Amino acid sequence: MGEKEQAALEQRRRRAAAVVDILEKKYPDALCSLTYRKDYELLIAVRLSAQCTDARVNIVTQTLFERYPTLESFAEADPGELEQAVRPCGFYKVKAADIRKSCRLLLERHGGHVPGTMEELLALPGVGRKTANLLLGDLFHQPGAVVADTHCIRIAGRLGLVDSADPAKVEQQLREVVAPDKSNDLCHRLVLFGREVCKARKPDCGNCPIAKLCPYEKEAGAPAKKTP
């Protein structure tokens, strides 16, 4: 890496640290928006959240986890009944099948618990890197977990912390600039910030606490960039 590239990287790291500090004050409780009590319940909730709002998922899982109170009950669930139970979350046939298969694998291979490595998580049906990072960060508190969801990608791009909208590249580039012990909580805060302030279609730059750090805000009326 040349001197110019190293200087640019250090600048992004300083900006990332400042963003982390501001958002920690604005959102002191960096909690996952999904409601769960057991490790496998978070796995299920995250699978249901694909192409669905967290608010709707929480409504569905409130009764779902009562109807299927154990890992075994999910693994042995009637496919048709489980499909109808998760239908409000969309793509219900695929999601129900993934949930049943994942729960069986947890019982057969992992002693009834969600595994704690990226490799093992990616082997579960319907689990990609975004889901795996969320589980590693929230359940195992592993440093360096980056959940590259739509809010993270959009806001990190606007802030100039990343130069790509590809989730894998965003994950890699954020790892380079965000302190490992701050990354998981930052991603949760970006979700809250993205819903409240830095919205996809019309960011509220006038009331943004990090506007002074943001290249996007300084574009003075420029058309919105194409973001996720």
CORNORZI-V99744 format. One record per pair of residues at least 24 apart in sequence whose ideal C-beta (glycine too) atoms are under 6 Angstrom apart, sorted by the first residue. I is the first residue (numbers start at 1). GAP is how many residues later the second one is. D is the distance in Angstrom with one decimal. If there is no record, write none. Layout:
i = (I/I)
gap = (GAP/GAP)
d = (D/D)
This chain:
i = (12/12/13/15/16/16/16/18/19/20/20/22/22/23/26/27/27/30/30/30/32/39/39/39/40/40/41/43/44/46/46/47/47/47/48/48/48/51/52/52/57/60/60/71/71/74/75/75/75/98/98/101/116/137/143/143/144/144/144/145/145/146/146/146/146/147/150/151/151/151/152/152/153/154/154/155/155/155/157/158/159/160/165)
gap = (149/165/164/198/145/161/162/195/191/162/166/187/188/166/183/162/165/155/158/159/106/74/75/100/31/74/24/71/55/85/88/48/51/79/38/41/47/39/37/38/32/28/29/32/41/29/28/29/32/27/28/24/24/47/37/38/31/36/39/38/39/25/28/29/37/40/78/39/40/43/35/38/75/73/74/35/39/43/70/58/55/55/63)
d = (5.5/4.5/4.7/5.5/5.5/4.3/4.9/5.7/5.5/5.0/5.5/5.2/5.2/4.3/5.8/4.6/5.0/3.7/4.3/5.2/5.4/6.0/4.3/5.3/5.4/5.8/5.8/5.4/5.5/4.9/6.0/5.8/5.7/5.0/5.9/4.4/5.9/5.5/4.5/5.4/6.0/5.4/5.6/5.3/5.6/4.1/4.1/4.5/5.8/4.1/3.6/4.4/4.7/3.2/3.6/5.0/5.7/4.1/5.8/6.0/4.3/4.6/4.9/5.9/5.1/4.1/4.4/5.0/4.8/3.3/5.3/5.0/5.0/4.2/5.4/5.2/5.7/5.0/6.0/3.7/5.5/4.6/5.9)
